């Protein structure tokens, strides 16, 4: 079956613009994560959705970042008024409860 | 709260030598522990995981890791390195609940010398 799909694969935007990143998880996976990967910084946790529970937003770096997951499936990460320090690869992962994470190929965001 | 510390952002070993990648964790509850690998230009994939069934966990490609509660460690080893093992390796932790979020370390880049 299809894996985790992220779009776009690359996004170049001007500082101050808003961007939306999309994640299509594996069908039936109840858990969905967003991470940010910067050079030398590892995987920074951003937000975690699990079933119908309230999302764990404790990793979002500022109020410019938000995410939603509609119908327990597709998720969108929105960054408002982008800054140069937002440049990174944004990774989405999904899983069944207690099972290994399946990662997408990521969206490389470049803020100019 | 959970966290992991990976000692050494870059490790270089000779082909055929022992691979040892270090990971120490902090957890307020019994943890689940994971090692993930990211090969060049590929996505992350699971190497192995510890979920309390056995302290020595065997994973893919000849890797294994041992959970040592007294040392709060979960180091990754492989007896003999291959050139194909060159990759970025990430240690991760979650709480002793499958609903707990998974937190990753900063990663260790493994290079293999011919």
Interface residues (C-beta under 8 A of the other chain):
Chain A: X33 X35 X40 X41 X42 X43 X45 X48 X50 X53 X56 X91 X93 X97 X98 X100 X101 X103 X104 X105 X106
Chain B: X6 X9 X34 X36 X43 X44 X45 X46 X49 X90 X92 X98 X99 X101 X102 X103 X104 X105 X106 X107
